[in-house]
Amino acid sequence: MACSAMDRIRRAARGMLPALAVVMTISLSGCGSSDEASAPPADGSQPATAATTAAGTGSEKSARPGGNAAGVPDPCKLVSRQEAEQLAGTALGSPESTPERCVYTAPPDGPATQVEIFSGKTAQDYLTAERGIGHTLTPLPGIGKEAYIEDYAVFVNVNDFWVSIVLARNNNPAENRGPLENLARTVAGRI
């Protein structure tokens, strides 16, 4: 029995809702006082900084594009609008960006398509949520420290920094593997 386009969109959206709920809950639970984060370590050592972790060069290196003060890159700089459009197979609007999240959405008169990029802790939490709800994640060897792909998403870890790229598109998931894997390689090279 052939499924209508709307049935496939609804099914894909339902599959993403539990993961989105977990990600949002975890993201919001991080909103609180910053006093704990600014406290010095109990052992008196200094916390690692970009200057000390950038391959031991002693100079601050902006290895992550458009990073904020905490060194977390702007996810909209990790995946350009053109790259998101290529992945989505359609024109997308201007990105909507929040810390650790970027969304490119198709115009209202276009196909129901969206590309979402998470970075840092949010991306790692999204991966944890996907594992928790039993989604099949296939390893992608040779990309970063580790990388995984599923039907509509890819997860990349480079130097213990996670990025996830999520595609909401009404198509055969097999069509997404090559484009998601290629974009994962590109993003891994930017981190």
PyMOL commands that place a pseudoatom at each C-alpha (Angstrom):
pseudoatom trace, name=CA, resn=MET, resi=1, chain=A, elem=C, hetatm=0, pos=[0.000, 0.000, 0.000]
pseudoatom trace, name=CA, resn=ALA, resi=2, chain=A, elem=C, hetatm=0, pos=[1.467, 3.339, -1.027]
pseudoatom trace, name=CA, resn=CYS, resi=3, chain=A, elem=C, hetatm=0, pos=[1.717, 5.999, 1.649]
pseudoatom trace, name=CA, resn=SER, resi=4, chain=A, elem=C, hetatm=0, pos=[0.772, 9.549, 0.830]
pseudoatom trace, name=CA, resn=ALA, resi=5, chain=A, elem=C, hetatm=0, pos=[3.365, 12.263, 1.206]
pseudoatom trace, name=CA, resn=MET, resi=6, chain=A, elem=C, hetatm=0, pos=[1.585, 13.674, 4.259]
pseudoatom trace, name=CA, resn=ASP, resi=7, chain=A, elem=C, hetatm=0, pos=[1.508, 10.236, 5.924]
pseudoatom trace, name=CA, resn=ARG, resi=8, chain=A, elem=C, hetatm=0, pos=[5.269, 9.904, 5.471]
pseudoatom trace, name=CA, resn=ILE, resi=9, chain=A, elem=C, hetatm=0, pos=[5.854, 13.421, 6.838]
pseudoatom trace, name=CA, resn=ARG, resi=10, chain=A, elem=C, hetatm=0, pos=[3.675, 12.696, 9.860]
pseudoatom trace, name=CA, resn=ARG, resi=11, chain=A, elem=C, hetatm=0, pos=[5.448, 9.389, 10.469]
pseudoatom trace, name=CA, resn=ALA, resi=12, chain=A, elem=C, hetatm=0, pos=[8.880, 11.048, 10.233]
pseudoatom trace, name=CA, resn=ALA, resi=13, chain=A, elem=C, hetatm=0, pos=[7.776, 13.865, 12.545]
pseudoatom trace, name=CA, resn=ARG, resi=14, chain=A, elem=C, hetatm=0, pos=[6.377, 11.410, 15.116]
pseudoatom trace, name=CA, resn=GLY, resi=15, chain=A, elem=C, hetatm=0, pos=[9.678, 9.547, 15.119]
pseudoatom trace, name=CA, resn=MET, resi=16, chain=A, elem=C, hetatm=0, pos=[11.569, 12.760, 15.848]
pseudoatom trace, name=CA, resn=LEU, resi=17, chain=A, elem=C, hetatm=0, pos=[9.262, 14.105, 18.591]
pseudoatom trace, name=CA, resn=PRO, resi=18, chain=A, elem=C, hetatm=0, pos=[10.582, 11.953, 21.485]
pseudoatom trace, name=CA, resn=ALA, resi=19, chain=A, elem=C, hetatm=0, pos=[14.165, 12.866, 20.639]
pseudoatom trace, name=CA, resn=LEU, resi=20, chain=A, elem=C, hetatm=0, pos=[13.260, 16.537, 20.318]
pseudoatom trace, name=CA, resn=ALA, resi=21, chain=A, elem=C, hetatm=0, pos=[11.475, 16.442, 23.680]
pseudoatom trace, name=CA, resn=VAL, resi=22, chain=A, elem=C, hetatm=0, pos=[14.536, 14.924, 25.358]
pseudoatom trace, name=CA, resn=VAL, resi=23, chain=A, elem=C, hetatm=0, pos=[16.878, 17.448, 23.735]
pseudoatom trace, name=CA, resn=MET, resi=24, chain=A, elem=C, hetatm=0, pos=[14.699, 20.388, 24.750]
pseudoatom trace, name=CA, resn=THR, resi=25, chain=A, elem=C, hetatm=0, pos=[14.362, 19.095, 28.327]
pseudoatom trace, name=CA, resn=ILE, resi=26, chain=A, elem=C, hetatm=0, pos=[18.099, 18.624, 28.657]
pseudoatom trace, name=CA, resn=SER, resi=27, chain=A, elem=C, hetatm=0, pos=[18.810, 21.990, 27.043]
pseudoatom trace, name=CA, resn=LEU, resi=28, chain=A, elem=C, hetatm=0, pos=[16.441, 23.824, 29.350]
pseudoatom trace, name=CA, resn=SER, resi=29, chain=A, elem=C, hetatm=0, pos=[17.764, 22.048, 32.437]
pseudoatom trace, name=CA, resn=GLY, resi=30, chain=A, elem=C, hetatm=0, pos=[21.117, 23.692, 31.756]
pseudoatom trace, name=CA, resn=CYS, resi=31, chain=A, elem=C, hetatm=0, pos=[19.597, 27.140, 32.301]
pseudoatom trace, name=CA, resn=GLY, resi=32, chain=A, elem=C, hetatm=0, pos=[20.600, 28.197, 35.750]
pseudoatom trace, name=CA, resn=SER, resi=33, chain=A, elem=C, hetatm=0, pos=[23.143, 30.047, 37.809]
pseudoatom trace, name=CA, resn=SER, resi=34, chain=A, elem=C, hetatm=0, pos=[26.587, 30.323, 36.295]
pseudoatom trace, name=CA, resn=ASP, resi=35, chain=A, elem=C, hetatm=0, pos=[28.263, 30.439, 39.709]
pseudoatom trace, name=CA, resn=GLU, resi=36, chain=A, elem=C, hetatm=0, pos=[29.106, 26.730, 39.588]
pseudoatom trace, name=CA, resn=ALA, resi=37, chain=A, elem=C, hetatm=0, pos=[30.697, 26.977, 36.166]
pseudoatom trace, name=CA, resn=SER, resi=38, chain=A, elem=C, hetatm=0, pos=[32.927, 29.865, 37.178]
pseudoatom trace, name=CA, resn=ALA, resi=39, chain=A, elem=C, hetatm=0, pos=[34.201, 28.267, 40.386]
pseudoatom trace, name=CA, resn=PRO, resi=40, chain=A, elem=C, hetatm=0, pos=[37.883, 27.273, 40.263]
pseudoatom trace, name=CA, resn=PRO, resi=41, chain=A, elem=C, hetatm=0, pos=[38.729, 23.556, 40.407]
pseudoatom trace, name=CA, resn=ALA, resi=42, chain=A, elem=C, hetatm=0, pos=[39.016, 22.154, 43.929]
pseudoatom trace, name=CA, resn=ASP, resi=43, chain=A, elem=C, hetatm=0, pos=[42.555, 20.886, 43.349]
pseudoatom trace, name=CA, resn=GLY, resi=44, chain=A, elem=C, hetatm=0, pos=[43.818, 24.384, 42.546]
pseudoatom trace, name=CA, resn=SER, resi=45, chain=A, elem=C, hetatm=0, pos=[44.690, 23.582, 38.948]
pseudoatom trace, name=CA, resn=GLN, resi=46, chain=A, elem=C, hetatm=0, pos=[43.683, 25.929, 36.173]
pseudoatom trace, name=CA, resn=PRO, resi=47, chain=A, elem=C, hetatm=0, pos=[40.915, 24.881, 33.792]
pseudoatom trace, name=CA, resn=ALA, resi=48, chain=A, elem=C, hetatm=0, pos=[41.964, 24.107, 30.225]
pseudoatom trace, name=CA, resn=THR, resi=49, chain=A, elem=C, hetatm=0, pos=[41.500, 26.966, 27.786]
pseudoatom trace, name=CA, resn=ALA, resi=50, chain=A, elem=C, hetatm=0, pos=[41.583, 27.256, 24.028]
pseudoatom trace, name=CA, resn=ALA, resi=51, chain=A, elem=C, hetatm=0, pos=[45.134, 28.553, 24.378]
pseudoatom trace, name=CA, resn=THR, resi=52, chain=A, elem=C, hetatm=0, pos=[46.325, 25.439, 26.190]
pseudoatom trace, name=CA, resn=THR, resi=53, chain=A, elem=C, hetatm=0, pos=[44.296, 22.922, 24.231]
pseudoatom trace, name=CA, resn=ALA, resi=54, chain=A, elem=C, hetatm=0, pos=[45.010, 24.101, 20.682]
pseudoatom trace, name=CA, resn=ALA, resi=55, chain=A, elem=C, hetatm=0, pos=[47.591, 21.413, 19.995]
pseudoatom trace, name=CA, resn=GLY, resi=56, chain=A, elem=C, hetatm=0, pos=[49.830, 22.817, 22.705]
pseudoatom trace, name=CA, resn=THR, resi=57, chain=A, elem=C, hetatm=0, pos=[50.781, 25.826, 20.611]
pseudoatom trace, name=CA, resn=GLY, resi=58, chain=A, elem=C, hetatm=0, pos=[50.166, 28.288, 23.399]
pseudoatom trace, name=CA, resn=SER, resi=59, chain=A, elem=C, hetatm=0, pos=[48.213, 30.554, 21.092]
pseudoatom trace, name=CA, resn=GLU, resi=60, chain=A, elem=C, hetatm=0, pos=[44.470, 30.820, 20.878]
pseudoatom trace, name=CA, resn=LYS, resi=61, chain=A, elem=C, hetatm=0, pos=[43.315, 29.091, 17.768]
pseudoatom trace, name=CA, resn=SER, resi=62, chain=A, elem=C, hetatm=0, pos=[39.864, 29.608, 16.341]
pseudoatom trace, name=CA, resn=ALA, resi=63, chain=A, elem=C, hetatm=0, pos=[39.600, 26.041, 15.099]
pseudoatom trace, name=CA, resn=ARG, resi=64, chain=A, elem=C, hetatm=0, pos=[35.840, 26.167, 15.401]
pseudoatom trace, name=CA, resn=PRO, resi=65, chain=A, elem=C, hetatm=0, pos=[34.179, 28.664, 13.053]
pseudoatom trace, name=CA, resn=GLY, resi=66, chain=A, elem=C, hetatm=0, pos=[32.362, 31.572, 14.654]
pseudoatom trace, name=CA, resn=GLY, resi=67, chain=A, elem=C, hetatm=0, pos=[32.988, 30.363, 18.186]
pseudoatom trace, name=CA, resn=ASN, resi=68, chain=A, elem=C, hetatm=0, pos=[31.525, 32.160, 21.168]
pseudoatom trace, name=CA, resn=ALA, resi=69, chain=A, elem=C, hetatm=0, pos=[33.355, 33.015, 24.378]
pseudoatom trace, name=CA, resn=ALA, resi=70, chain=A, elem=C, hetatm=0, pos=[33.006, 29.410, 25.553]
pseudoatom trace, name=CA, resn=GLY, resi=71, chain=A, elem=C, hetatm=0, pos=[34.564, 28.138, 22.320]
pseudoatom trace, name=CA, resn=VAL, resi=72, chain=A, elem=C, hetatm=0, pos=[31.319, 26.634, 21.024]
pseudoatom trace, name=CA, resn=PRO, resi=73, chain=A, elem=C, hetatm=0, pos=[31.023, 27.334, 17.296]
pseudoatom trace, name=CA, resn=ASP, resi=74, chain=A, elem=C, hetatm=0, pos=[27.995, 28.867, 15.674]
pseudoatom trace, name=CA, resn=PRO, resi=75, chain=A, elem=C, hetatm=0, pos=[26.326, 25.873, 14.016]
pseudoatom trace, name=CA, resn=CYS, resi=76, chain=A, elem=C, hetatm=0, pos=[25.200, 28.138, 11.145]
pseudoatom trace, name=CA, resn=LYS, resi=77, chain=A, elem=C, hetatm=0, pos=[28.885, 28.631, 10.311]
pseudoatom trace, name=CA, resn=LEU, resi=78, chain=A, elem=C, hetatm=0, pos=[29.519, 24.876, 10.342]
pseudoatom trace, name=CA, resn=VAL, resi=79, chain=A, elem=C, hetatm=0, pos=[26.868, 24.271, 7.653]
pseudoatom trace, name=CA, resn=SER, resi=80, chain=A, elem=C, hetatm=0, pos=[26.214, 27.039, 5.145]
pseudoatom trace, name=CA, resn=ARG, resi=81, chain=A, elem=C, hetatm=0, pos=[22.807, 27.786, 3.690]
pseudoatom trace, name=CA, resn=GLN, resi=82, chain=A, elem=C, hetatm=0, pos=[24.017, 26.506, 0.311]
pseudoatom trace, name=CA, resn=GLU, resi=83, chain=A, elem=C, hetatm=0, pos=[25.135, 23.209, 1.882]
pseudoatom trace, name=CA, resn=ALA, resi=84, chain=A, elem=C, hetatm=0, pos=[21.828, 22.888, 3.742]
pseudoatom trace, name=CA, resn=GLU, resi=85, chain=A, elem=C, hetatm=0, pos=[19.924, 23.514, 0.499]
pseudoatom trace, name=CA, resn=GLN, resi=86, chain=A, elem=C, hetatm=0, pos=[21.980, 20.884, -1.293]
pseudoatom trace, name=CA, resn=LEU, resi=87, chain=A, elem=C, hetatm=0, pos=[21.193, 18.378, 1.470]
pseudoatom trace, name=CA, resn=ALA, resi=88, chain=A, elem=C, hetatm=0, pos=[17.488, 19.310, 1.504]
pseudoatom trace, name=CA, resn=GLY, resi=89, chain=A, elem=C, hetatm=0, pos=[17.138, 19.307, -2.259]
pseudoatom trace, name=CA, resn=THR, resi=90, chain=A, elem=C, hetatm=0, pos=[15.227, 22.596, -2.174]
pseudoatom trace, name=CA, resn=ALA, resi=91, chain=A, elem=C, hetatm=0, pos=[15.607, 26.299, -1.439]
pseudoatom trace, name=CA, resn=LEU, resi=92, chain=A, elem=C, hetatm=0, pos=[15.673, 27.150, 2.259]
pseudoatom trace, name=CA, resn=GLY, resi=93, chain=A, elem=C, hetatm=0, pos=[15.099, 30.385, 4.120]
pseudoatom trace, name=CA, resn=SER, resi=94, chain=A, elem=C, hetatm=0, pos=[17.608, 32.325, 6.176]
pseudoatom trace, name=CA, resn=PRO, resi=95, chain=A, elem=C, hetatm=0, pos=[18.892, 30.438, 9.194]
pseudoatom trace, name=CA, resn=GLU, resi=96, chain=A, elem=C, hetatm=0, pos=[17.470, 30.821, 12.671]
pseudoatom trace, name=CA, resn=SER, resi=97, chain=A, elem=C, hetatm=0, pos=[20.280, 30.540, 15.166]
pseudoatom trace, name=CA, resn=THR, resi=98, chain=A, elem=C, hetatm=0, pos=[20.442, 30.055, 18.909]
pseudoatom trace, name=CA, resn=PRO, resi=99, chain=A, elem=C, hetatm=0, pos=[23.467, 28.919, 20.888]
pseudoatom trace, name=CA, resn=GLU, resi=100, chain=A, elem=C, hetatm=0, pos=[24.315, 25.365, 19.810]
pseudoatom trace, name=CA, resn=ARG, resi=101, chain=A, elem=C, hetatm=0, pos=[21.439, 25.199, 17.270]
pseudoatom trace, name=CA, resn=CYS, resi=102, chain=A, elem=C, hetatm=0, pos=[20.807, 26.392, 13.707]
pseudoatom trace, name=CA, resn=VAL, resi=103, chain=A, elem=C, hetatm=0, pos=[17.702, 25.753, 11.612]
pseudoatom trace, name=CA, resn=TYR, resi=104, chain=A, elem=C, hetatm=0, pos=[17.224, 26.221, 7.877]
pseudoatom trace, name=CA, resn=THR, resi=105, chain=A, elem=C, hetatm=0, pos=[13.543, 25.855, 6.903]
pseudoatom trace, name=CA, resn=ALA, resi=106, chain=A, elem=C, hetatm=0, pos=[11.864, 25.742, 3.505]
pseudoatom trace, name=CA, resn=PRO, resi=107, chain=A, elem=C, hetatm=0, pos=[9.542, 28.648, 2.684]
pseudoatom trace, name=CA, resn=PRO, resi=108, chain=A, elem=C, hetatm=0, pos=[5.846, 28.074, 3.511]
pseudoatom trace, name=CA, resn=ASP, resi=109, chain=A, elem=C, hetatm=0, pos=[4.986, 27.684, -0.175]
pseudoatom trace, name=CA, resn=GLY, resi=110, chain=A, elem=C, hetatm=0, pos=[7.689, 25.043, -0.682]
pseudoatom trace, name=CA, resn=PRO, resi=111, chain=A, elem=C, hetatm=0, pos=[8.043, 21.414, 0.377]
pseudoatom trace, name=CA, resn=ALA, resi=112, chain=A, elem=C, hetatm=0, pos=[7.968, 20.627, 4.105]
pseudoatom trace, name=CA, resn=THR, resi=113, chain=A, elem=C, hetatm=0, pos=[11.732, 20.410, 4.571]
pseudoatom trace, name=CA, resn=GLN, resi=114, chain=A, elem=C, hetatm=0, pos=[14.143, 21.468, 7.302]
pseudoatom trace, name=CA, resn=VAL, resi=115, chain=A, elem=C, hetatm=0, pos=[17.845, 21.100, 8.111]
pseudoatom trace, name=CA, resn=GLU, resi=116, chain=A, elem=C, hetatm=0, pos=[18.816, 21.448, 11.753]
pseudoatom trace, name=CA, resn=ILE, resi=117, chain=A, elem=C, hetatm=0, pos=[22.375, 21.583, 13.085]
pseudoatom trace, name=CA, resn=PHE, resi=118, chain=A, elem=C, hetatm=0, pos=[23.226, 21.056, 16.756]
pseudoatom trace, name=CA, resn=SER, resi=119, chain=A, elem=C, hetatm=0, pos=[26.685, 21.572, 18.231]
pseudoatom trace, name=CA, resn=GLY, resi=120, chain=A, elem=C, hetatm=0, pos=[28.417, 20.880, 21.517]
pseudoatom trace, name=CA, resn=LYS, resi=121, chain=A, elem=C, hetatm=0, pos=[26.471, 19.440, 24.436]
pseudoatom trace, name=CA, resn=THR, resi=122, chain=A, elem=C, hetatm=0, pos=[23.160, 19.792, 22.599]
pseudoatom trace, name=CA, resn=ALA, resi=123, chain=A, elem=C, hetatm=0, pos=[24.412, 17.565, 19.753]
pseudoatom trace, name=CA, resn=GLN, resi=124, chain=A, elem=C, hetatm=0, pos=[25.757, 15.010, 22.213]
pseudoatom trace, name=CA, resn=ASP, resi=125, chain=A, elem=C, hetatm=0, pos=[22.439, 15.002, 24.100]
pseudoatom trace, name=CA, resn=TYR, resi=126, chain=A, elem=C, hetatm=0, pos=[20.559, 14.501, 20.834]
pseudoatom trace, name=CA, resn=LEU, resi=127, chain=A, elem=C, hetatm=0, pos=[22.731, 11.470, 20.033]
pseudoatom trace, name=CA, resn=THR, resi=128, chain=A, elem=C, hetatm=0, pos=[22.076, 10.085, 23.518]
pseudoatom trace, name=CA, resn=ALA, resi=129, chain=A, elem=C, hetatm=0, pos=[18.334, 10.557, 22.995]
pseudoatom trace, name=CA, resn=GLU, resi=130, chain=A, elem=C, hetatm=0, pos=[18.451, 8.776, 19.630]
pseudoatom trace, name=CA, resn=ARG, resi=131, chain=A, elem=C, hetatm=0, pos=[20.266, 5.847, 21.232]
pseudoatom trace, name=CA, resn=GLY, resi=132, chain=A, elem=C, hetatm=0, pos=[17.804, 5.872, 24.122]
pseudoatom trace, name=CA, resn=ILE, resi=133, chain=A, elem=C, hetatm=0, pos=[14.775, 5.465, 21.878]
pseudoatom trace, name=CA, resn=GLY, resi=134, chain=A, elem=C, hetatm=0, pos=[16.416, 2.637, 19.987]
pseudoatom trace, name=CA, resn=HIS, resi=135, chain=A, elem=C, hetatm=0, pos=[17.238, 4.261, 16.656]
pseudoatom trace, name=CA, resn=THR, resi=136, chain=A, elem=C, hetatm=0, pos=[19.724, 2.320, 14.549]
pseudoatom trace, name=CA, resn=LEU, resi=137, chain=A, elem=C, hetatm=0, pos=[22.994, 4.240, 14.316]
pseudoatom trace, name=CA, resn=THR, resi=138, chain=A, elem=C, hetatm=0, pos=[25.543, 3.000, 11.803]
pseudoatom trace, name=CA, resn=PRO, resi=139, chain=A, elem=C, hetatm=0, pos=[29.214, 3.909, 12.408]
pseudoatom trace, name=CA, resn=LEU, resi=140, chain=A, elem=C, hetatm=0, pos=[30.936, 6.006, 9.733]
pseudoatom trace, name=CA, resn=PRO, resi=141, chain=A, elem=C, hetatm=0, pos=[34.643, 5.122, 9.888]
pseudoatom trace, name=CA, resn=GLY, resi=142, chain=A, elem=C, hetatm=0, pos=[37.185, 7.715, 8.864]
pseudoatom trace, name=CA, resn=ILE, resi=143, chain=A, elem=C, hetatm=0, pos=[35.168, 10.771, 9.892]
pseudoatom trace, name=CA, resn=GLY, resi=144, chain=A, elem=C, hetatm=0, pos=[36.480, 12.554, 12.978]
pseudoatom trace, name=CA, resn=LYS, resi=145, chain=A, elem=C, hetatm=0, pos=[37.079, 10.626, 16.178]
pseudoatom trace, name=CA, resn=GLU, resi=146, chain=A, elem=C, hetatm=0, pos=[33.745, 8.864, 15.666]
pseudoatom trace, name=CA, resn=ALA, resi=147, chain=A, elem=C, hetatm=0, pos=[30.660, 9.386, 13.540]
pseudoatom trace, name=CA, resn=TYR, resi=148, chain=A, elem=C, hetatm=0, pos=[27.259, 7.748, 13.141]
pseudoatom trace, name=CA, resn=ILE, resi=149, chain=A, elem=C, hetatm=0, pos=[24.482, 7.960, 10.592]
pseudoatom trace, name=CA, resn=GLU, resi=150, chain=A, elem=C, hetatm=0, pos=[20.800, 7.080, 10.608]
pseudoatom trace, name=CA, resn=ASP, resi=151, chain=A, elem=C, hetatm=0, pos=[18.024, 7.643, 8.061]
pseudoatom trace, name=CA, resn=TYR, resi=152, chain=A, elem=C, hetatm=0, pos=[17.696, 11.399, 8.530]
pseudoatom trace, name=CA, resn=ALA, resi=153, chain=A, elem=C, hetatm=0, pos=[20.650, 12.422, 10.728]
pseudoatom trace, name=CA, resn=VAL, resi=154, chain=A, elem=C, hetatm=0, pos=[24.399, 12.235, 11.119]
pseudoatom trace, name=CA, resn=PHE, resi=155, chain=A, elem=C, hetatm=0, pos=[26.494, 12.688, 14.282]
pseudoatom trace, name=CA, resn=VAL, resi=156, chain=A, elem=C, hetatm=0, pos=[30.187, 13.652, 14.245]
pseudoatom trace, name=CA, resn=ASN, resi=157, chain=A, elem=C, hetatm=0, pos=[32.719, 13.802, 17.094]
pseudoatom trace, name=CA, resn=VAL, resi=158, chain=A, elem=C, hetatm=0, pos=[35.991, 15.657, 16.521]
pseudoatom trace, name=CA, resn=ASN, resi=159, chain=A, elem=C, hetatm=0, pos=[38.280, 16.208, 19.524]
pseudoatom trace, name=CA, resn=ASP, resi=160, chain=A, elem=C, hetatm=0, pos=[35.392, 15.386, 21.904]
pseudoatom trace, name=CA, resn=PHE, resi=161, chain=A, elem=C, hetatm=0, pos=[33.190, 18.036, 20.275]
pseudoatom trace, name=CA, resn=TRP, resi=162, chain=A, elem=C, hetatm=0, pos=[29.904, 16.792, 18.820]
pseudoatom trace, name=CA, resn=VAL, resi=163, chain=A, elem=C, hetatm=0, pos=[27.896, 18.093, 15.869]
pseudoatom trace, name=CA, resn=SER, resi=164, chain=A, elem=C, hetatm=0, pos=[24.647, 16.617, 14.606]
pseudoatom trace, name=CA, resn=ILE, resi=165, chain=A, elem=C, hetatm=0, pos=[22.907, 17.403, 11.336]
pseudoatom trace, name=CA, resn=VAL, resi=166, chain=A, elem=C, hetatm=0, pos=[19.238, 16.463, 11.140]
pseudoatom trace, name=CA, resn=LEU, resi=167, chain=A, elem=C, hetatm=0, pos=[17.236, 16.427, 7.921]
pseudoatom trace, name=CA, resn=ALA, resi=168, chain=A, elem=C, hetatm=0, pos=[13.432, 16.570, 7.947]
pseudoatom trace, name=CA, resn=ARG, resi=169, chain=A, elem=C, hetatm=0, pos=[12.459, 15.648, 4.415]
pseudoatom trace, name=CA, resn=ASN, resi=170, chain=A, elem=C, hetatm=0, pos=[9.759, 13.567, 2.790]
pseudoatom trace, name=CA, resn=ASN, resi=171, chain=A, elem=C, hetatm=0, pos=[11.866, 11.191, 0.734]
pseudoatom trace, name=CA, resn=ASN, resi=172, chain=A, elem=C, hetatm=0, pos=[13.303, 7.712, 0.664]
pseudoatom trace, name=CA, resn=PRO, resi=173, chain=A, elem=C, hetatm=0, pos=[15.861, 7.630, 3.527]
pseudoatom trace, name=CA, resn=ALA, resi=174, chain=A, elem=C, hetatm=0, pos=[18.327, 5.743, 1.311]
pseudoatom trace, name=CA, resn=GLU, resi=175, chain=A, elem=C, hetatm=0, pos=[18.672, 8.938, -0.757]
pseudoatom trace, name=CA, resn=ASN, resi=176, chain=A, elem=C, hetatm=0, pos=[20.066, 10.761, 2.294]
pseudoatom trace, name=CA, resn=ARG, resi=177, chain=A, elem=C, hetatm=0, pos=[23.043, 8.578, 3.153]
pseudoatom trace, name=CA, resn=GLY, resi=178, chain=A, elem=C, hetatm=0, pos=[25.521, 9.935, 0.591]
pseudoatom trace, name=CA, resn=PRO, resi=179, chain=A, elem=C, hetatm=0, pos=[24.672, 13.620, 1.096]
pseudoatom trace, name=CA, resn=LEU, resi=180, chain=A, elem=C, hetatm=0, pos=[24.644, 13.288, 4.919]
pseudoatom trace, name=CA, resn=GLU, resi=181, chain=A, elem=C, hetatm=0, pos=[27.964, 11.426, 4.914]
pseudoatom trace, name=CA, resn=ASN, resi=182, chain=A, elem=C, hetatm=0, pos=[29.583, 13.986, 2.591]
pseudoatom trace, name=CA, resn=LEU, resi=183, chain=A, elem=C, hetatm=0, pos=[28.365, 16.884, 4.726]
pseudoatom trace, name=CA, resn=ALA, resi=184, chain=A, elem=C, hetatm=0, pos=[29.635, 15.116, 7.862]
pseudoatom trace, name=CA, resn=ARG, resi=185, chain=A, elem=C, hetatm=0, pos=[33.116, 14.900, 6.299]
pseudoatom trace, name=CA, resn=THR, resi=186, chain=A, elem=C, hetatm=0, pos=[32.998, 18.591, 5.385]
pseudoatom trace, name=CA, resn=VAL, resi=187, chain=A, elem=C, hetatm=0, pos=[31.886, 19.645, 8.873]
pseudoatom trace, name=CA, resn=ALA, resi=188, chain=A, elem=C, hetatm=0, pos=[34.492, 17.405, 10.551]
pseudoatom trace, name=CA, resn=GLY, resi=189, chain=A, elem=C, hetatm=0, pos=[37.159, 19.270, 8.587]
pseudoatom trace, name=CA, resn=ARG, resi=190, chain=A, elem=C, hetatm=0, pos=[35.871, 22.587, 9.949]
pseudoatom trace, name=CA, resn=ILE, resi=191, chain=A, elem=C, hetatm=0, pos=[35.971, 21.659, 13.621]
for i in range(1, 191): cmd.bond("trace and resi %d" % i, "trace and resi %d" % (i + 1))
show_as sticks, trace
zoom trace
